[in-house]
Amino acid sequence: MTPLHLRIVLILVAISTTLLGLSMLLIGPHRHITLTTDFYRLTDLLPANTSNIIAAVAFLGCAVLSIIAIKKINLRPWLGYLLMVISLVPLGSLFASTMWIEALGGFPVIGSGQGVIKYFALFSIAWFLIKPNLSGYQAAYISLFPVLLVLLWIGGMKFTLFEAQGIEGLVNSSPLMSWMYSLWELQTVSNLIGVYDLVAVLLLIVAIYRRELLYPAMLMSGAVFIVTQTFLLSFSSSLSGTTLLSTTGHFLVKDLWFLANLICFYAVAQTLTSKQRIEHIEENISFPK
C-alpha cells in the first residue's frame, strides 16, 4: 500500500473514532454497550457508565494514535492491536440471540447486529496495520471480506419487509434517493437497493481477477458508503447539538471503515500484475483436461 493510501485510511479511522468516542462520552450509557456487556456477563460487575467510559476512551485513544501514526510509522502496529481489541469485543457478542430478530427466525436475520458486523471492517484495517507486508492476494481478500460481507448480508436483508421499513426514514430524507418512492412502492425501492448491493458484490469479486473492472467496482461499491455518510446531514436524527451523534449516527459513521477497506483493496489491486492474476486463477481453479 502506498503512503498516500495509508494516510487516507488513518485519517478515516481518526475521524470516525473521534466522533464515536466524543459522542459516547456525551451520550452516556446506551443500549449498544449494554448488549455487549450483557453477553460477557459484565453488566452486574461494571456500572453502565464505567463500561461506556472505557469504550469511549478506547475510541479516543485510537483517534490520537491514528493521527500520530500518520508520521510515526512505528506506532502503526500498536494502533492495529488496539483496533483489533476494539473490534473483537463487539464481534464476540454476535453469538448472543439479542443480535438477531427472533420474530423472524433469528440467525441470519440480523437486527441489532447490523452495527456490530461493521467491526469486521475495523478488524481488517487492524490486520493491515499489524501486517503491512501481506502478499497481494492475501491483502486483497482481507480488505474485501468486510465489504463483501456487509453488502451481501445487509443487501440481502433489503428483500425483507422489515428492512424495507427500517430504511424508509433514511431514504426519504435523502435528496439523492427520496425520488425513488415517487416511482415505486416501499418494498420495490428496497429490492432495487438490494439488487444494487449484490451487483456491487459480483463486480468486486470479479475485479480481483479482471483489472479492467476495478474502477466500476470501486465506484459502485464506494457509492454505497458515501451515500450513507450523506444521511448524517439529511436524516435529522443522526446528528445532535448536545451529543454530536445519536446512536443512528454511530451506525452511519462506521461506514467510513468500509471506505478505508476499499482504499486498501484499490491500492493492493493496482499492484497485481496480469501474470500474477493468471497464475492465481490457475492455482485455484482446476480445468478439465
C-alpha positions as CSV (number, residue, x, y, z in Angstrom):
1,M,0.0,0.0,0.0
2,T,1.3,3.4,-0.9
3,P,2.0,6.0,1.8
4,L,-0.8,8.2,0.4
5,H,-3.4,5.4,0.6
6,L,-2.3,4.6,4.2
7,R,-2.6,8.2,5.2
8,I,-6.1,8.4,3.9
9,V,-7.0,5.2,5.8
10,L,-5.5,6.6,9.0
11,I,-7.4,9.9,8.6
12,L,-10.7,8.0,8.1
13,V,-10.0,6.0,11.3
14,A,-9.2,9.2,13.2
15,I,-12.3,11.0,12.1
16,S,-14.6,8.0,12.9
17,T,-13.1,7.1,16.2
18,T,-13.0,10.8,17.3
19,L,-16.7,11.2,16.6
20,L,-17.6,7.9,18.2
21,G,-15.5,8.5,21.3
22,L,-16.7,12.0,22.0
23,S,-20.3,11.2,21.2
24,M,-20.2,8.2,23.6
25,L,-18.9,10.3,26.4
26,L,-21.7,12.9,25.8
27,I,-24.5,10.3,25.4
28,G,-23.6,8.3,28.4
29,P,-24.7,4.6,28.8
30,H,-26.7,3.3,26.0
31,R,-28.3,0.1,24.7
32,H,-25.5,-0.9,22.3
33,I,-22.9,-1.0,25.2
34,T,-25.4,-2.9,27.4
35,L,-25.9,-5.6,24.8
36,T,-22.2,-6.3,24.7
37,T,-21.7,-6.2,28.5
38,D,-24.8,-8.5,28.9
39,F,-23.2,-11.1,26.5
40,Y,-19.9,-11.1,28.5
41,R,-21.9,-11.1,31.8
42,L,-20.2,-7.8,32.9
43,T,-23.3,-5.8,33.4
44,D,-23.6,-6.7,37.1
45,L,-19.8,-6.2,37.6
46,L,-19.3,-2.9,35.9
47,P,-21.6,0.1,36.2
48,A,-23.0,1.1,32.8
49,N,-21.4,4.4,33.0
50,T,-18.0,2.8,33.6
51,S,-18.4,0.5,30.6
52,N,-19.3,3.4,28.4
53,I,-16.3,5.5,29.5
54,I,-13.9,2.6,28.8
55,A,-15.3,2.2,25.3
56,A,-15.2,6.0,24.7
57,V,-11.6,6.3,25.9
58,A,-10.6,3.3,23.8
59,F,-12.0,5.0,20.7
60,L,-10.4,8.4,21.5
61,G,-7.1,6.6,22.1
62,C,-7.4,5.1,18.6
63,A,-8.1,8.6,17.2
64,V,-4.9,10.1,18.9
65,L,-2.8,7.1,17.8
66,S,-4.2,7.3,14.2
67,I,-3.2,11.0,13.9
68,I,0.3,10.4,15.3
69,A,0.8,7.2,13.2
70,I,0.5,9.3,10.0
71,K,4.1,10.4,10.7
72,K,5.3,7.8,13.3
73,I,5.3,4.5,11.4
74,N,6.5,2.5,14.4
75,L,3.2,3.3,16.2
76,R,1.0,1.7,13.4
77,P,1.2,-1.9,14.8
78,W,0.2,-0.7,18.2
79,L,-2.7,1.1,16.7
80,G,-3.5,-2.1,14.9
81,Y,-3.6,-4.1,18.1
82,L,-5.8,-1.6,19.8
83,L,-8.2,-1.6,16.8
84,M,-8.2,-5.4,16.9
85,V,-9.3,-5.5,20.5
86,I,-11.9,-2.8,19.9
87,S,-13.4,-4.8,17.0
88,L,-13.2,-8.3,18.6
89,V,-15.1,-7.4,21.7
90,P,-18.4,-6.4,20.0
91,L,-17.9,-9.1,17.3
92,G,-17.9,-11.8,20.0
93,S,-21.4,-10.6,21.0
94,L,-22.8,-11.8,17.7
95,F,-23.2,-15.1,19.4
96,A,-25.9,-13.5,21.5
97,S,-29.5,-14.1,20.5
98,T,-30.2,-10.4,21.1
99,M,-28.3,-9.5,17.9
100,W,-30.9,-11.4,15.7
101,I,-34.6,-10.9,15.1
102,E,-36.2,-13.8,16.9
103,A,-39.6,-13.0,15.5
104,L,-38.2,-13.7,12.0
105,G,-36.4,-16.9,13.0
106,G,-33.2,-15.5,14.4
107,F,-29.9,-16.0,12.6
108,P,-29.3,-15.0,9.8
109,V,-32.0,-12.3,10.1
110,I,-29.9,-9.6,11.7
111,G,-31.2,-6.9,13.8
112,S,-29.1,-5.1,16.4
113,G,-26.1,-7.0,15.0
114,Q,-26.1,-4.8,11.8
115,G,-24.0,-2.2,13.6
116,V,-21.8,-5.0,15.1
117,I,-20.8,-6.7,11.8
118,K,-19.3,-3.4,10.8
119,Y,-16.5,-4.1,13.2
120,F,-15.2,-6.7,10.7
121,A,-14.1,-3.6,8.6
122,L,-12.2,-2.3,11.6
123,F,-10.6,-5.7,12.2
124,S,-9.4,-5.7,8.5
125,I,-7.8,-2.3,9.0
126,A,-6.1,-3.5,12.1
127,W,-4.7,-6.5,10.3
128,F,-3.2,-4.2,7.6
129,L,-1.5,-2.1,10.2
130,I,-0.1,-5.1,12.1
131,K,0.9,-7.0,8.9
132,P,1.8,-4.3,6.3
133,N,3.7,-6.8,4.1
134,L,0.9,-9.2,3.3
135,S,1.1,-10.8,-0.2
136,G,-1.0,-9.3,-2.9
137,Y,-3.9,-11.7,-2.9
138,Q,-3.9,-12.2,0.9
139,A,-4.2,-8.4,1.2
140,A,-6.9,-8.2,-1.4
141,Y,-9.1,-10.9,0.3
142,I,-8.6,-9.4,3.8
143,S,-9.5,-5.9,2.6
144,L,-12.5,-7.1,0.6
145,F,-14.1,-9.6,3.1
146,P,-15.8,-7.0,5.3
147,V,-17.2,-5.1,2.3
148,L,-18.5,-8.2,0.6
149,L,-20.0,-9.4,3.9
150,V,-21.9,-6.2,4.6
151,L,-23.1,-5.7,1.1
152,L,-24.2,-9.4,0.7
153,W,-25.8,-9.7,4.2
154,I,-27.5,-6.3,4.6
155,G,-28.1,-6.2,0.8
156,G,-29.9,-9.5,1.1
157,M,-31.9,-8.2,4.0
158,K,-33.3,-5.4,1.7
159,F,-35.6,-8.0,0.2
160,T,-37.5,-8.3,3.6
161,L,-40.3,-6.1,4.7
162,F,-38.6,-5.5,8.0
163,E,-35.6,-3.9,6.3
164,A,-37.7,-2.0,3.7
165,Q,-39.5,-0.3,6.6
166,G,-36.3,0.2,8.5
167,I,-34.6,2.2,5.8
168,E,-37.6,4.2,4.8
169,G,-36.8,7.2,7.0
170,L,-33.2,7.4,5.8
171,V,-34.1,7.1,2.1
172,N,-36.9,9.5,2.4
173,S,-34.6,12.1,3.9
174,S,-32.1,11.9,1.2
175,P,-32.2,14.3,-1.8
176,L,-30.2,11.6,-3.7
177,M,-32.7,8.8,-3.1
178,S,-36.1,10.1,-2.0
179,W,-37.3,10.4,-5.6
180,M,-37.4,6.6,-5.8
181,Y,-40.6,6.5,-3.6
182,S,-42.4,8.6,-6.2
183,L,-41.8,5.9,-8.8
184,W,-42.0,2.7,-6.8
185,E,-43.6,1.1,-3.8
186,L,-41.7,0.8,-0.5
187,Q,-40.7,-2.9,-1.0
188,T,-39.7,-2.3,-4.6
189,V,-37.3,0.5,-3.7
190,S,-35.7,-1.7,-1.0
191,N,-35.5,-4.5,-3.5
192,L,-33.7,-2.3,-6.1
193,I,-31.2,-1.2,-3.4
194,G,-30.6,-4.8,-2.6
195,V,-30.0,-5.7,-6.2
196,Y,-27.6,-2.8,-6.5
197,D,-25.7,-4.1,-3.4
198,L,-25.5,-7.6,-4.8
199,V,-24.3,-6.4,-8.2
200,A,-21.6,-4.4,-6.4
201,V,-20.5,-7.7,-4.7
202,L,-20.2,-9.5,-8.0
203,L,-18.2,-6.7,-9.5
204,L,-15.8,-6.6,-6.6
205,I,-15.2,-10.3,-6.7
206,V,-14.5,-10.3,-10.5
207,A,-12.3,-7.2,-10.1
208,I,-9.8,-9.3,-8.1
209,Y,-9.1,-11.2,-11.3
210,R,-10.0,-8.7,-14.0
211,R,-8.3,-5.3,-13.5
212,E,-10.5,-3.6,-16.1
213,L,-13.4,-3.9,-13.8
214,L,-11.6,-2.4,-10.8
215,Y,-12.8,1.2,-11.4
216,P,-16.5,0.2,-12.0
217,A,-16.4,-2.0,-8.9
218,M,-14.8,0.7,-6.8
219,L,-17.3,3.4,-8.0
220,M,-20.4,1.2,-7.5
221,S,-19.4,-0.1,-4.0
222,G,-17.9,3.2,-2.8
223,A,-21.1,5.0,-3.7
224,V,-23.0,2.8,-1.2
225,F,-20.8,4.1,1.7
226,I,-20.5,7.6,0.5
227,V,-24.3,8.0,0.2
228,T,-24.6,6.5,3.8
229,Q,-22.4,9.4,5.0
230,T,-24.8,11.9,3.4
231,F,-27.5,10.6,5.7
232,L,-25.6,12.2,8.6
233,L,-26.7,15.5,7.1
234,S,-30.1,14.6,5.6
235,F,-31.5,12.4,8.4
236,S,-32.4,14.7,11.3
237,S,-31.9,12.1,14.0
238,S,-28.3,11.4,13.0
239,L,-26.6,14.5,14.5
240,S,-27.2,16.1,17.8
241,G,-26.4,19.5,19.2
242,T,-25.6,18.0,22.6
243,T,-24.0,14.7,21.8
244,L,-22.5,15.2,18.3
245,L,-24.0,11.9,17.0
246,S,-27.0,9.9,18.0
247,T,-26.8,6.1,18.1
248,T,-28.1,6.2,14.5
249,G,-25.2,8.5,13.7
250,H,-22.9,5.9,15.3
251,F,-24.3,3.3,12.9
252,L,-23.8,5.5,9.9
253,V,-20.3,6.9,10.6
254,K,-18.9,3.3,10.9
255,D,-19.3,3.1,7.1
256,L,-16.1,5.2,6.9
257,W,-14.3,1.9,7.8
258,F,-15.6,0.3,4.6
259,L,-14.3,3.2,2.6
260,A,-11.0,2.5,4.2
261,N,-11.3,-1.2,3.3
262,L,-12.0,-0.2,-0.3
263,I,-8.9,2.1,-0.4
264,C,-6.8,-0.8,0.9
265,F,-8.2,-3.1,-1.8
266,Y,-7.7,-0.5,-4.6
267,A,-4.1,0.1,-3.5
268,V,-3.4,-3.7,-3.5
269,A,-5.3,-4.4,-6.7
270,Q,-3.2,-1.8,-8.5
271,T,0.0,-3.7,-7.7
272,L,-1.2,-7.1,-9.1
273,T,0.2,-7.8,-12.5
274,S,-1.6,-9.7,-15.2
275,K,0.8,-12.6,-14.8
276,Q,0.0,-12.8,-11.1
277,R,-3.7,-12.8,-11.8
278,I,-3.4,-15.6,-14.3
279,E,-1.1,-17.7,-12.0
280,H,-3.6,-17.2,-9.1
281,I,-6.5,-18.4,-11.3
282,E,-4.6,-21.4,-12.5
283,E,-3.6,-22.3,-8.9
284,N,-7.1,-22.1,-7.5
285,I,-9.3,-23.3,-10.4
286,S,-9.0,-26.8,-11.8
287,F,-9.8,-27.0,-15.5
288,P,-10.8,-30.4,-17.0
289,K,-8.0,-32.0,-19.1
